[in-house]
Amino acid sequence: MNEDKIIHIDTEFIKLEALLKLAGVVMTGGEAKHIIQMGFVRVNGNICTERGKKLRPDDVVLFNGQTFTVK
């Protein structure tokens, strides 16, 4: 089941690993690093292995059946 969530930021960007922690899908940066490097996360439809990837408003992250849109 695909669950859509909006992640609101008040800065120019948020790094991918920080978004995963903010969204509550990982507990630590180490856990985020691992799932990103294993290729389990998509950004705007493409597999992303860059944990420091800068996400800006309207970027869409897909992980474990959940969709997160940055606003």
Secondary structure, 3 states (H helix, E strand, C coil): CCEEEEECCCCCCEEHHHHHHHCCCCCCHHHHHHHHHCCCEEECCEECCCCCCEECCCCEEEECCEEEEEC
